[in-house]
Amino acid sequence: MSIASTPKRSSAKGRSRAKGRPPAKGRSAAQGVQTAKGRSSAKKLSPTAGGTRRVVLALLACEMVALAGQVTAVCMSRVARTGPEEVVSDLSLILAYAAPLWVLTRRYLTRPMRNAAVLCLGLGSTLLYRSTNPLIFTGFDEQLHMRTLGDIISSHRLFEANPLLEVSPRYPGLESITLVIHQLGVPTMLSATIVVLLCRTVLVTVMCDAVEQITGSARAGGLAVAVYATSPQFVFFNSQFSYQTMSIPIALAAMSLIARSRYAAAPLPYFGGATICLLTVSVTHHVTTFICAGILLIWAVLERGPARARVAFGFLVAVASTLAWAIVQRSLLTDYFGPIINDVVSQFGGGERREAFGDSAGTKTPLLDQIALLYYAAALSGTAGWLGLKALGFWRRGERHVIGFSTHFMLLMFSGCLPVFLAARVVPKGGELFDRGSSFLFIPFGLMVGGYLTRLYWQDDPPGLRWPQPPPRLKPFTRRNSIIRGVLIGAAAFAFVGGYVLGGGPNWARLPGPYMAAADPRSMDAEVLAAVKWAGGALPAGSRLGADRVFSDLASSRAGLWPLMKGDSWIDVPALYVARKWDQQETDWAASMKVRYLFVDRRLALELPHFGSYFYNGETGMNEQLTEEQLNKFDHIRGIKEIYRHGPISIYDLKALGIPELRSGWFKATPVVALSTQLAVGLSCGLFIALLVRSRAWPRIKENARDLKAAWGPALTGAVLFASGSLTMIALLLERVWVTPLTMWTAILAVVLTNFPATKARVRRATSRVTRRGVRTALAIAVPFTIIAGVAILDAATVNIFGVEKVLNDPTAIHIPFEGPKVGAPT
């Protein structure tokens, strides 16, 4: 699969000068040639260790400034939404993207520079997104997966039902790897955040490595990541605690391993790593598994010779793992995909069209966002057209594989689908189709753009960006070229902002602010969070309640309750809210759905829902605004008792209407693992590992591990280990083995103490590599980052902690504790 020709090491003239001009006596080769002009040029352009360090530090400084700017915008927005905070946020995003792109387009680019820029693209954007609220996940889907994670921690087993996303517990790959970190004693929220950052690291490093292997250019790998960063879901959706965040990088690792196996003399290591990754994808995300199997099928058809059989092996593994896991979940998958498919068909068949530049509540998109969106569409379409023209030019010069029956043409076609999918956003579900599909289609798009750019403009890069010493005297950028480079970086950075605006939602959703109805992050204010906290402590776990979508989401994940949206027939919970009065019919509906509690936020009557619906898509009273009369009627109904009230929020108990207490989901006490069991299991595992290290088999194991690492490379090794951790935890949970922090640390301590001399030697070797300059550099990075993170946490705490406590401690509030046992009978 050739995307770009193999890069040239340097020009003949450069090679002759490098050979013919040895460094002067007493001067190192890295200091360049001897003339004054040569020394000046080498000082400015040569990629020496000192130059690399300065560039990396400058890059990190820019990322810190960008993060500080985003935190400043968040603080400004939480005080008052006046407009300047959005400009500050956009400028911070531009800087966070432009700085790594500036490094990747340098004339002399070293491998450490490239790696630092790639990591900044992956982690910097996630930190900017997380800075809006580092104490709580504000994404609707994130809370759904936090419910699944909470059920596993509480029950010590898999497959506990999720009230709002039935399919989530059936694909626990994300939650299982989070447990690995959590069972080291790390808090749940911090564990989930660490997993997201690890997923992002695997994504950008594996993609960079894969593109480098395919194109033969290390620079192309970095540019491909920069192009992929302009995907609408790169900053927002793929930075969330959601199963797609993990499944895409692991699937990409599997594809890279299969690509490497095609022409390898010993393909078994690649087959083994690909099998582990494909198995992990199959237990992590259903959509990614189907797409991965489909791509491998097309790929196997297009390959020729022995490579076809090796790609076909990957396809068979993907199909086997996907079908084996999906057959068990077939009924759930039908319920999950059916409504989406039907709605997309109806919308393309002449359904209602979405209003341009506005949400469902009528809020208009600001002019700056409109310009960014239009520019993004033009830039994406123009780049796709440029790829097509360049491919046609290569084909006319005799490169017939570019347009023909080849994998190159397949990647080109996938890239060309992006403008088509973007045009599909004119219908409601078409926007969802583009947003979800872009995460996959931007992978070949980034590969093609990165490969073509390096082929056309960076042919002098040496293999692996390992420059000879002294470096060749290539001409630096002229003033004109520098201006053009700056303009292009600025244009790409604005396209990055356009992608973020497109995927991150309306401007009011990207920064905090006052309460808005059915607006996900803007609906999670202190009043709602306080009601959730009270309900989690006062109501029995698993209690069935009716509530709007945001409170249902939070009550499910943070309070352990069981929110309902629909009954067994056509009846749904919204019908109880839209009714003008409460009669026997409404009582019968509540009894048939077994709804014991109702949550009411009277602010819902102030405006239409901003995300399409108050409760769920297709609800009773869809596209109709709730009124104060509808929401206040519960105060005057005999048999409905108000048990919580503060400000606009009330929680009602329907017990007096004859509705019994019924629990659903996991509601029992968390199983207790005896202290002796934890110690015994940890000690046994630690001693087993210690004996294995001292056995005769250990040198063979180390040698095999080194061989695998050499074959896979650092990026793919990390991805396989990451996937293996998830599979291992799933296997333990299926066997009902629960590992506690005490067990983990007992095993670690046993290994350390039984191999103390070797451990001590490793620590000494590690500390001997630490230099004073390294310590100063680490402090220069850690101190400002800690200050910025502290400000972001303190700002979020004003709502999530201090604001909640203020509401709960208000003496004018109504807080009636639950009367009865906290544990009930299962449904």
GIQUIKA-V628816 format. One record per backbone hydrogen bond with DSSP energy under -0.5 kcal/mol. CO is the residue of the C=O (numbers start at 1). NH is the residue of the N-H. E is the energy in kcal/mol with one decimal. If there is no record, write none. Layout:
co=CO nh=NH e=E
co=CO nh=NH e=E
This chain:
co=1 nh=3 e=-0.6
co=11 nh=15 e=-2.3
co=12 nh=16 e=-2.6
co=13 nh=17 e=-2.0
co=14 nh=18 e=-2.3
co=15 nh=19 e=-2.3
co=16 nh=20 e=-2.8
co=17 nh=21 e=-1.5
co=24 nh=27 e=-2.1
co=28 nh=31 e=-1.4
co=29 nh=32 e=-1.7
co=35 nh=39 e=-3.1
co=36 nh=40 e=-2.2
co=37 nh=41 e=-2.3
co=38 nh=42 e=-2.8
co=39 nh=43 e=-2.4
co=40 nh=44 e=-1.7
co=41 nh=45 e=-2.6
co=42 nh=46 e=-1.9
co=46 nh=48 e=-1.8
co=48 nh=52 e=-2.6
co=49 nh=53 e=-2.3
co=50 nh=54 e=-2.2
co=51 nh=55 e=-2.2
co=52 nh=56 e=-2.5
co=53 nh=57 e=-2.6
co=54 nh=58 e=-2.4
co=55 nh=59 e=-2.3
co=56 nh=60 e=-2.6
co=57 nh=61 e=-2.4
co=58 nh=62 e=-2.1
co=59 nh=63 e=-2.1
co=60 nh=64 e=-2.2
co=61 nh=65 e=-2.3
co=62 nh=66 e=-2.4
co=63 nh=67 e=-2.5
co=64 nh=68 e=-2.7
co=65 nh=69 e=-2.4
co=66 nh=70 e=-2.2
co=67 nh=71 e=-2.5
co=68 nh=72 e=-2.3
co=69 nh=73 e=-2.3
co=70 nh=74 e=-2.3
co=71 nh=75 e=-2.4
co=72 nh=76 e=-2.5
co=73 nh=77 e=-2.4
co=74 nh=78 e=-2.1
co=75 nh=79 e=-1.3
co=76 nh=80 e=-2.5
co=80 nh=82 e=-1.1
co=83 nh=86 e=-1.1
co=83 nh=87 e=-1.0
co=84 nh=88 e=-2.4
co=85 nh=89 e=-2.2
co=86 nh=90 e=-2.4
co=87 nh=91 e=-2.5
co=88 nh=92 e=-2.0
co=89 nh=93 e=-2.1
co=90 nh=94 e=-2.4
co=91 nh=95 e=-2.3
co=92 nh=96 e=-2.4
co=93 nh=97 e=-1.5
co=94 nh=98 e=-3.1
co=95 nh=99 e=-2.1
co=96 nh=100 e=-0.5
co=97 nh=101 e=-1.7
co=98 nh=102 e=-2.5
co=99 nh=103 e=-1.7
co=100 nh=104 e=-2.5
co=101 nh=105 e=-1.3
co=103 nh=106 e=-1.6
co=107 nh=109 e=-0.7
co=110 nh=114 e=-2.4
co=111 nh=115 e=-2.8
co=112 nh=116 e=-2.4
co=113 nh=117 e=-2.5
co=114 nh=118 e=-2.3
co=115 nh=119 e=-2.3
co=116 nh=120 e=-2.2
co=117 nh=121 e=-2.0
co=118 nh=122 e=-1.8
co=119 nh=123 e=-3.2
co=119 nh=124 e=-0.6
co=120 nh=124 e=-1.5
co=120 nh=125 e=-0.6
co=121 nh=125 e=-0.6
co=122 nh=126 e=-0.7
co=123 nh=127 e=-2.5
co=124 nh=128 e=-2.1
co=125 nh=129 e=-2.0
co=126 nh=130 e=-2.7
co=127 nh=131 e=-1.4
co=129 nh=132 e=-1.1
co=130 nh=133 e=-1.4
co=133 nh=136 e=-0.7
co=136 nh=138 e=-0.5
co=139 nh=143 e=-1.7
co=140 nh=144 e=-1.2
co=141 nh=145 e=-1.7
co=142 nh=146 e=-2.0
co=143 nh=147 e=-1.6
co=144 nh=148 e=-1.4
co=145 nh=149 e=-2.4
co=146 nh=150 e=-2.6
co=147 nh=151 e=-2.3
co=148 nh=152 e=-1.9
co=149 nh=153 e=-2.2
co=150 nh=154 e=-2.3
co=151 nh=155 e=-2.7
co=152 nh=156 e=-2.2
co=154 nh=671 e=-0.6
co=165 nh=168 e=-1.2
co=165 nh=169 e=-0.5
co=167 nh=170 e=-0.8
co=168 nh=171 e=-1.6
co=169 nh=159 e=-0.6
co=172 nh=176 e=-2.5
co=173 nh=177 e=-1.7
co=174 nh=178 e=-1.6
co=175 nh=179 e=-1.7
co=176 nh=180 e=-1.3
co=177 nh=181 e=-1.1
co=178 nh=182 e=-2.6
co=179 nh=183 e=-2.8
co=181 nh=184 e=-1.6
co=181 nh=186 e=-1.0
co=182 nh=185 e=-1.9
co=187 nh=191 e=-2.7
co=188 nh=192 e=-2.5
co=189 nh=193 e=-2.0
co=190 nh=194 e=-2.5
co=191 nh=195 e=-2.2
co=192 nh=196 e=-2.0
co=193 nh=197 e=-2.1
co=194 nh=198 e=-2.4
co=195 nh=199 e=-2.7
co=196 nh=200 e=-2.2
co=197 nh=201 e=-2.1
co=198 nh=202 e=-2.6
co=199 nh=203 e=-2.5
co=200 nh=204 e=-2.3
co=201 nh=205 e=-2.2
co=202 nh=206 e=-2.4
co=203 nh=207 e=-2.1
co=204 nh=208 e=-2.1
co=205 nh=209 e=-2.4
co=206 nh=210 e=-2.8
co=207 nh=211 e=-2.4
co=208 nh=212 e=-2.0
co=209 nh=213 e=-2.2
co=210 nh=214 e=-2.0
co=211 nh=215 e=-2.8
co=212 nh=216 e=-2.1
co=217 nh=221 e=-1.0
co=218 nh=222 e=-1.3
co=219 nh=223 e=-2.5
co=220 nh=224 e=-2.5
co=221 nh=225 e=-1.6
co=222 nh=226 e=-2.0
co=223 nh=227 e=-2.3
co=224 nh=228 e=-2.5
co=225 nh=229 e=-1.9
co=227 nh=230 e=-1.5
co=228 nh=231 e=-2.1
co=231 nh=234 e=-1.6
co=231 nh=235 e=-0.5
co=232 nh=236 e=-0.5
co=233 nh=238 e=-3.2
co=236 nh=239 e=-1.3
co=237 nh=240 e=-1.5
co=240 nh=242 e=-1.8
co=242 nh=245 e=-1.1
co=242 nh=246 e=-0.7
co=243 nh=247 e=-2.4
co=244 nh=248 e=-1.9
co=246 nh=250 e=-1.5
co=247 nh=251 e=-2.6
co=248 nh=252 e=-2.5
co=249 nh=253 e=-1.9
co=250 nh=254 e=-2.0
co=251 nh=255 e=-2.3
co=252 nh=256 e=-2.3
co=253 nh=257 e=-2.4
co=254 nh=258 e=-2.2
co=255 nh=259 e=-2.4
co=256 nh=260 e=-2.1
co=257 nh=261 e=-1.5
co=258 nh=262 e=-0.8
co=259 nh=262 e=-0.6
co=260 nh=263 e=-0.6
co=261 nh=264 e=-0.8
co=267 nh=271 e=-2.4
co=268 nh=272 e=-2.8
co=269 nh=273 e=-2.2
co=270 nh=274 e=-2.7
co=271 nh=275 e=-2.4
co=272 nh=276 e=-2.0
co=273 nh=277 e=-2.2
co=274 nh=278 e=-2.8
co=275 nh=279 e=-2.4
co=276 nh=280 e=-1.9
co=277 nh=281 e=-2.4
co=278 nh=282 e=-2.1
co=279 nh=283 e=-1.0
co=280 nh=283 e=-0.6
co=281 nh=284 e=-1.4
co=281 nh=285 e=-2.1
co=283 nh=173 e=-1.7
co=285 nh=289 e=-1.6
co=286 nh=290 e=-1.8
co=287 nh=291 e=-2.3
co=288 nh=292 e=-2.7
co=289 nh=293 e=-2.2
co=290 nh=294 e=-2.2
co=291 nh=295 e=-2.5
co=292 nh=296 e=-2.2
co=293 nh=297 e=-1.8
co=294 nh=298 e=-2.1
co=295 nh=299 e=-2.7
co=296 nh=300 e=-2.5
co=297 nh=301 e=-1.9
co=298 nh=302 e=-1.8
co=299 nh=303 e=-1.7
co=304 nh=307 e=-0.8
co=305 nh=308 e=-1.3
co=305 nh=309 e=-0.7
co=306 nh=310 e=-1.3
co=307 nh=311 e=-2.2
co=308 nh=312 e=-2.5
co=309 nh=313 e=-1.6
co=310 nh=314 e=-1.3
co=311 nh=315 e=-2.0
co=312 nh=316 e=-2.6
co=313 nh=317 e=-2.4
co=314 nh=318 e=-2.4
co=315 nh=319 e=-2.7
co=316 nh=320 e=-2.7
co=317 nh=321 e=-2.5
co=318 nh=322 e=-2.3
co=319 nh=323 e=-3.0
co=320 nh=324 e=-2.1
co=321 nh=325 e=-1.6
co=322 nh=326 e=-2.7
co=323 nh=327 e=-2.5
co=324 nh=328 e=-0.6
co=325 nh=329 e=-0.8
co=327 nh=330 e=-1.2
co=329 nh=333 e=-2.5
co=330 nh=334 e=-1.8
co=331 nh=335 e=-1.8
co=332 nh=336 e=-1.9
co=333 nh=337 e=-2.7
co=334 nh=338 e=-2.2
co=335 nh=339 e=-0.6
co=337 nh=341 e=-2.7
co=338 nh=342 e=-2.5
co=339 nh=343 e=-2.1
co=340 nh=344 e=-2.4
co=341 nh=345 e=-2.3
co=342 nh=346 e=-2.2
co=343 nh=347 e=-2.4
co=344 nh=348 e=-2.3
co=345 nh=349 e=-1.4
co=346 nh=351 e=-1.0
co=347 nh=350 e=-1.2
co=347 nh=351 e=-0.7
co=355 nh=358 e=-0.7
co=357 nh=365 e=-1.9
co=359 nh=362 e=-1.7
co=363 nh=359 e=-1.7
co=366 nh=370 e=-2.1
co=367 nh=371 e=-2.5
co=368 nh=372 e=-2.3
co=369 nh=373 e=-2.5
co=370 nh=374 e=-2.5
co=371 nh=375 e=-2.7
co=372 nh=376 e=-2.3
co=373 nh=377 e=-2.3
co=374 nh=378 e=-2.2
co=375 nh=379 e=-3.0
co=376 nh=380 e=-2.8
co=377 nh=381 e=-2.3
co=378 nh=382 e=-2.7
co=379 nh=383 e=-2.4
co=380 nh=384 e=-2.2
co=381 nh=385 e=-2.3
co=382 nh=386 e=-2.3
co=383 nh=387 e=-2.2
co=384 nh=388 e=-1.9
co=385 nh=389 e=-2.3
co=386 nh=390 e=-2.5
co=387 nh=391 e=-2.6
co=388 nh=392 e=-2.2
co=389 nh=393 e=-2.0
co=390 nh=394 e=-2.4
co=391 nh=395 e=-2.3
co=392 nh=396 e=-2.2
co=393 nh=397 e=-1.1
co=394 nh=399 e=-2.1
co=395 nh=398 e=-1.6
co=398 nh=400 e=-1.6
co=399 nh=402 e=-1.5
co=402 nh=404 e=-0.5
co=404 nh=406 e=-1.9
co=406 nh=410 e=-1.6
co=407 nh=411 e=-2.5
co=408 nh=412 e=-2.0
co=409 nh=413 e=-2.4
co=410 nh=414 e=-2.3
co=411 nh=415 e=-2.1
co=412 nh=416 e=-1.9
co=413 nh=417 e=-0.9
co=414 nh=417 e=-0.7
co=415 nh=418 e=-1.2
co=416 nh=420 e=-0.6
co=417 nh=421 e=-2.7
co=418 nh=422 e=-2.3
co=419 nh=423 e=-1.9
co=420 nh=424 e=-0.9
co=422 nh=425 e=-1.5
co=423 nh=426 e=-1.2
co=424 nh=427 e=-1.5
co=426 nh=354 e=-1.5
co=427 nh=431 e=-1.5
co=428 nh=431 e=-0.6
co=428 nh=432 e=-1.0
co=429 nh=433 e=-2.3
co=430 nh=434 e=-2.5
co=431 nh=435 e=-2.6
co=432 nh=436 e=-2.6
co=433 nh=437 e=-2.5
co=434 nh=438 e=-2.6
co=435 nh=439 e=-0.7
co=436 nh=439 e=-0.7
co=437 nh=440 e=-1.1
co=437 nh=441 e=-2.7
co=438 nh=442 e=-2.1
co=440 nh=443 e=-1.1
co=440 nh=444 e=-0.7
co=441 nh=445 e=-1.5
co=442 nh=446 e=-2.6
co=443 nh=447 e=-2.1
co=444 nh=448 e=-2.6
co=445 nh=449 e=-2.5
co=446 nh=450 e=-2.6
co=447 nh=451 e=-2.3
co=448 nh=452 e=-2.6
co=449 nh=453 e=-2.5
co=450 nh=454 e=-2.0
co=451 nh=455 e=-1.8
co=452 nh=456 e=-2.0
co=453 nh=457 e=-2.7
co=454 nh=458 e=-1.3
co=458 nh=461 e=-1.0
co=459 nh=8 e=-2.0
co=462 nh=465 e=-2.2
co=463 nh=466 e=-1.3
co=465 nh=111 e=-0.6
co=465 nh=467 e=-1.0
co=472 nh=474 e=-2.0
co=478 nh=482 e=-2.6
co=479 nh=483 e=-2.1
co=480 nh=484 e=-2.4
co=481 nh=485 e=-2.7
co=482 nh=486 e=-2.4
co=483 nh=487 e=-2.4
co=484 nh=488 e=-2.5
co=485 nh=489 e=-2.3
co=486 nh=490 e=-2.4
co=487 nh=491 e=-2.5
co=488 nh=492 e=-2.4
co=489 nh=493 e=-2.5
co=490 nh=494 e=-2.1
co=491 nh=495 e=-1.8
co=492 nh=496 e=-2.0
co=493 nh=497 e=-1.9
co=494 nh=498 e=-2.2
co=495 nh=499 e=-2.4
co=496 nh=500 e=-2.1
co=497 nh=501 e=-2.7
co=498 nh=502 e=-2.3
co=499 nh=503 e=-2.4
co=500 nh=504 e=-3.0
co=501 nh=505 e=-0.7
co=506 nh=509 e=-1.4
co=506 nh=510 e=-0.6
co=507 nh=510 e=-0.8
co=507 nh=511 e=-0.6
co=516 nh=519 e=-0.8
co=517 nh=610 e=-1.9
co=518 nh=611 e=-1.4
co=519 nh=522 e=-2.0
co=520 nh=523 e=-1.6
co=521 nh=524 e=-0.9
co=522 nh=516 e=-1.1
co=523 nh=525 e=-1.0
co=525 nh=529 e=-2.6
co=526 nh=530 e=-2.4
co=527 nh=531 e=-1.9
co=528 nh=532 e=-2.2
co=529 nh=533 e=-2.4
co=530 nh=534 e=-2.6
co=531 nh=535 e=-2.5
co=532 nh=536 e=-2.3
co=533 nh=537 e=-1.3
co=534 nh=538 e=-2.6
co=535 nh=539 e=-2.1
co=538 nh=818 e=-0.6
co=540 nh=543 e=-1.6
co=542 nh=664 e=-1.8
co=543 nh=562 e=-3.2
co=544 nh=596 e=-1.6
co=544 nh=597 e=-1.6
co=545 nh=564 e=-2.4
co=546 nh=599 e=-2.8
co=548 nh=552 e=-2.5
co=549 nh=553 e=-2.0
co=550 nh=554 e=-2.2
co=551 nh=555 e=-3.3
co=552 nh=556 e=-2.0
co=553 nh=557 e=-1.7
co=554 nh=558 e=-3.1
co=554 nh=559 e=-0.7
co=555 nh=559 e=-0.8
co=555 nh=561 e=-2.2
co=560 nh=542 e=-2.3
co=561 nh=563 e=-0.5
co=562 nh=545 e=-1.3
co=564 nh=547 e=-0.6
co=565 nh=573 e=-2.0
co=565 nh=574 e=-0.5
co=571 nh=567 e=-3.1
co=572 nh=575 e=-1.0
co=573 nh=576 e=-1.8
co=573 nh=577 e=-0.7
co=574 nh=577 e=-0.8
co=574 nh=578 e=-2.5
co=575 nh=579 e=-0.9
co=581 nh=583 e=-0.7
co=583 nh=587 e=-1.7
co=584 nh=588 e=-2.7
co=585 nh=589 e=-2.2
co=586 nh=590 e=-2.6
co=587 nh=591 e=-2.4
co=588 nh=592 e=-2.6
co=589 nh=593 e=-1.9
co=590 nh=594 e=-0.8
co=590 nh=595 e=-2.2
co=594 nh=596 e=-0.7
co=596 nh=654 e=-2.9
co=597 nh=546 e=-2.5
co=598 nh=652 e=-2.9
co=600 nh=602 e=-0.6
co=600 nh=650 e=-2.5
co=601 nh=604 e=-2.0
co=602 nh=605 e=-1.3
co=603 nh=606 e=-1.7
co=604 nh=607 e=-0.7
co=609 nh=612 e=-0.8
co=610 nh=360 e=-0.9
co=614 nh=549 e=-2.7
co=616 nh=619 e=-1.5
co=619 nh=622 e=-1.3
co=621 nh=624 e=-1.8
co=627 nh=631 e=-1.6
co=628 nh=632 e=-2.2
co=629 nh=633 e=-0.8
co=632 nh=635 e=-1.6
co=633 nh=636 e=-1.3
co=634 nh=637 e=-0.9
co=636 nh=638 e=-0.5
co=637 nh=640 e=-1.7
co=639 nh=641 e=-0.6
co=639 nh=656 e=-0.6
co=641 nh=643 e=-0.6
co=641 nh=653 e=-3.2
co=643 nh=816 e=-2.9
co=644 nh=651 e=-2.1
co=645 nh=814 e=-2.4
co=646 nh=649 e=-2.0
co=648 nh=602 e=-2.5
co=649 nh=646 e=-2.1
co=650 nh=600 e=-2.8
co=651 nh=643 e=-2.6
co=651 nh=644 e=-1.3
co=652 nh=598 e=-1.8
co=653 nh=641 e=-2.5
co=654 nh=657 e=-1.3
co=654 nh=659 e=-1.1
co=655 nh=658 e=-2.1
co=658 nh=660 e=-0.7
co=660 nh=662 e=-0.6
co=662 nh=544 e=-0.7
co=665 nh=667 e=-0.6
co=671 nh=673 e=-0.5
co=672 nh=674 e=-0.6
co=674 nh=678 e=-2.3
co=675 nh=679 e=-2.4
co=676 nh=680 e=-2.5
co=677 nh=681 e=-2.7
co=678 nh=682 e=-2.3
co=679 nh=683 e=-2.7
co=680 nh=684 e=-2.4
co=681 nh=685 e=-2.5
co=682 nh=686 e=-2.4
co=683 nh=687 e=-2.6
co=684 nh=688 e=-2.2
co=685 nh=689 e=-2.3
co=686 nh=690 e=-2.4
co=687 nh=691 e=-2.7
co=688 nh=692 e=-2.2
co=689 nh=693 e=-2.3
co=690 nh=694 e=-1.5
co=691 nh=695 e=-0.8
co=692 nh=695 e=-0.7
co=695 nh=698 e=-0.8
co=696 nh=700 e=-0.5
co=697 nh=701 e=-2.2
co=698 nh=702 e=-2.8
co=699 nh=703 e=-2.3
co=700 nh=704 e=-2.4
co=701 nh=705 e=-2.4
co=702 nh=706 e=-2.4
co=703 nh=707 e=-2.2
co=704 nh=708 e=-2.4
co=705 nh=709 e=-2.4
co=706 nh=710 e=-2.4
co=707 nh=711 e=-2.1
co=708 nh=712 e=-3.0
co=709 nh=713 e=-2.7
co=712 nh=716 e=-0.5
co=713 nh=717 e=-2.2
co=714 nh=718 e=-2.3
co=715 nh=719 e=-1.9
co=716 nh=720 e=-2.6
co=717 nh=721 e=-2.4
co=718 nh=722 e=-2.3
co=719 nh=723 e=-2.5
co=720 nh=724 e=-2.6
co=721 nh=725 e=-2.2
co=722 nh=726 e=-1.4
co=723 nh=727 e=-2.3
co=724 nh=728 e=-2.7
co=725 nh=729 e=-2.0
co=726 nh=730 e=-2.1
co=727 nh=731 e=-2.4
co=728 nh=732 e=-2.2
co=729 nh=733 e=-2.4
co=730 nh=734 e=-2.6
co=731 nh=735 e=-1.4
co=732 nh=737 e=-3.2
co=733 nh=736 e=-1.6
co=736 nh=738 e=-0.6
co=737 nh=739 e=-0.6
co=740 nh=744 e=-2.3
co=741 nh=745 e=-2.7
co=742 nh=746 e=-2.1
co=743 nh=747 e=-2.2
co=744 nh=748 e=-2.3
co=745 nh=749 e=-2.6
co=746 nh=750 e=-2.3
co=747 nh=751 e=-2.1
co=748 nh=752 e=-2.3
co=749 nh=753 e=-2.7
co=750 nh=754 e=-2.1
co=751 nh=755 e=-1.0
co=753 nh=756 e=-1.0
co=755 nh=759 e=-2.5
co=756 nh=760 e=-3.0
co=757 nh=761 e=-2.2
co=758 nh=762 e=-2.2
co=759 nh=763 e=-2.2
co=760 nh=764 e=-2.2
co=761 nh=765 e=-2.4
co=762 nh=766 e=-2.3
co=763 nh=767 e=-2.7
co=764 nh=768 e=-2.1
co=765 nh=769 e=-0.8
co=766 nh=769 e=-0.7
co=767 nh=770 e=-1.2
co=771 nh=775 e=-2.3
co=772 nh=776 e=-2.7
co=773 nh=777 e=-2.6
co=774 nh=778 e=-2.6
co=775 nh=779 e=-2.5
co=776 nh=780 e=-2.5
co=777 nh=781 e=-1.3
co=778 nh=782 e=-3.3
co=779 nh=783 e=-2.5
co=781 nh=785 e=-1.6
co=782 nh=786 e=-2.7
co=783 nh=787 e=-2.2
co=784 nh=788 e=-2.7
co=785 nh=789 e=-2.8
co=786 nh=790 e=-2.5
co=787 nh=791 e=-2.2
co=788 nh=792 e=-2.2
co=789 nh=793 e=-2.5
co=790 nh=794 e=-2.6
co=791 nh=795 e=-2.4
co=792 nh=796 e=-2.2
co=793 nh=797 e=-2.2
co=794 nh=798 e=-1.0
co=795 nh=798 e=-0.6
co=796 nh=799 e=-1.3
co=796 nh=800 e=-2.7
co=797 nh=801 e=-1.7
co=797 nh=802 e=-2.7
co=797 nh=803 e=-0.6
co=798 nh=803 e=-0.5
co=799 nh=804 e=-0.8
co=801 nh=805 e=-2.5
co=802 nh=806 e=-2.0
co=803 nh=807 e=-1.7
co=804 nh=808 e=-2.5
co=805 nh=809 e=-2.0
co=807 nh=810 e=-1.2
co=810 nh=813 e=-1.5
co=813 nh=815 e=-0.6
co=814 nh=645 e=-1.9
co=815 nh=817 e=-0.6
co=818 nh=820 e=-0.7
co=825 nh=663 e=-0.7
